[in-house]
Amino acid sequence: MKKLSVKSLLVSILLALILSVSSACGFIEVLPAEPTTTAPVTTPAAKPAPTTPVTPLNPGWTPPSMSSQATQLPSIADVVALVKPSVVAINTEVVTVDFFNRPFSQKGAGSGWIIDKNGLIVTNNHVVEGAKTITVTLDDGRTVDVDITKIYTDALNDLAVLKIEAQNLTALKVGSSAKMRVGEWVVAIGNALGQGIRATEGIVSRKGVSLSESQGQTLFDLIETSAAINPGNSGGPLVNMAGEVIGITSAKIAEVGVEGMGYAISTETAVPIIQELVNNGYVIRPWLGVGLYEVNEFIALRYRLPVNQGIMITEVVKGGPAEKAGLKVNDVIVAMDGKDIISLDDFTKTLHAAQIGQKISVTYYRGTAKTTVEATLTENPRPQ
């Protein structure tokens, strides 16, 4: 038997140890990495050229050149500087009664403008109506008391003329409201909120507007403007960019959510009335001599009327045109001069379109009988 050398023995022992460790721990298998593959890139096919060539709109067209300077608008500051010396603040004191019928004084504020250098001032009737005292504050700071006997008013069109003792005042020029276009600039100047003369700008929003006021009165041919109108502006001028009066500020719609709807009496309506107030002390109009009430379903039921539209006569003036024509209280007028009369506005417009001395047909119901008569219009009596 051969003897193993020491070197061979050591090799054998080392191999045995390796085999024993491998059998105890198990084999560790290292898997080869999966080969990396790149997704193929798809290139879209080119679109075929159009078969029909594109025809340009205008090969020689070029865009308009940019303006180096915009057209300059008129200066509102220049307009205000021109007009403001002729605008006045009007302060009033009216005696009224409280809930317990006790008298007390109530102060009011409005505006006006000088139409004649010798102290004629235009305002609204509602600014001075019922006033016990009236003062006018001029642009130079002077305050002048107004003689109550020198106030001339026309409630129907909400206009008034005052006379103050002053000379060489700066009067405003009057422009044509008929020539104003919707969208043109205007400026309202007045004693807004009774806090002094101030100016607001806007445009003409609409023309020829009719507006019913809280007193049941209707104003016709008004100019609607986006210029801010506030209490105290009433009676002040609405002017164009030449500083000419084209309207007398009268009212605004004061409702939640309503903005930029102020109104002015047009000069086309106002100037003839102002002239009559100055020349006559009152406005001369055709007159029928009746008191009237607008008919509705309630009135028709209450008085057992045969119609629920028209105007019912509540008063007949003795010796007036209506009495002479045979009209009586409780008659219901439904037509005049061939035009249907449904409201008081219809009656007013038809009457004022007629002439003094003109014979006008009046169709009315008395009970269930429908009758037409002729009445000769006369001049309205002078206010007392």
PyMOL commands that set and color helices and strands:
alter all, ss='L'
color gray80, all
select helices_A, chain A and resi 6-25+76-86+125-128+148-150+155-157+177-179+192-194+267-280+297-302+321-325+344-352
alter helices_A, ss='H'
color red, helices_A
select strands_A, chain A and resi 87-97+103-116+120-123+131-137+143-145+151-154+159-163+185-190+198-212+218-225+237-239+245-252+262-266+286-287+290-294+311-316+332-336+339-340+359-366+369-376+378-379
alter strands_A, ss='S'
color yellow, strands_A
deselect
rebuild
show_as cartoon
